[in-house]
Amino acid sequence: MIKTTPQIGSYEYATQEDRSADRVRVAIPGYIRPVGGKRLATTTRDISCSGFAAIAIARVAPGTKCWLTLPGLPAFEADVIWWEGGVVGCAFTQLLSADGCAALVDRWQ
């Protein structure tokens, strides 16, 4: 896999240099389902109001639409931004509310 440096002004650059929300380490069991694919068991490793990183042993291509399902919650729609070494990074289609994000962190951190 050849890595390229994100261009200034791109979404990839912004997510690495100036995140829109702080990420919090968690360990939340759940499922991720790429569009047109099967539901895969996962563990969400970090989360913020704008996205998450989770275990994804099968490669999921950047740009793929997916849904993250966490215990007791409806599925969250997201777009895959990157996949590397069995971990996928996704941006939520709609930001989580601050209260909703805080409740997840309080429960699973």
Phi, psi and omega in degrees: 000125179267126178266139175243152177280126179300144179281142177303133181096346179279161177300317181301318179296314182298321181291334179271329188253329186214071185300144181283343178207146179292137175274146178235131178293132177216176172218086184250116177288148179180205181222147172236136179231109175290150179305132180074004183244178178273154176291130182242134175296142182211170168231123177285125185266327173209157184211151173215178178294341184252350180179189184204165169235138184214160175294133177210088184300318177283138180296133176237120187288139173306141182095349179286135173282141178212170178231133178254123178247125179245156185307126175075009183234155173290162181293142177257128177279140181209166175244134178289128179259320179207158172219131180204128173057037178085013177233137179245140176247128185229152175250128177297142177295320174237131181303144173287149175292154179301319180294318179296318179294316179297321179296319177298313181297316180300322182284324192245355184287000000 
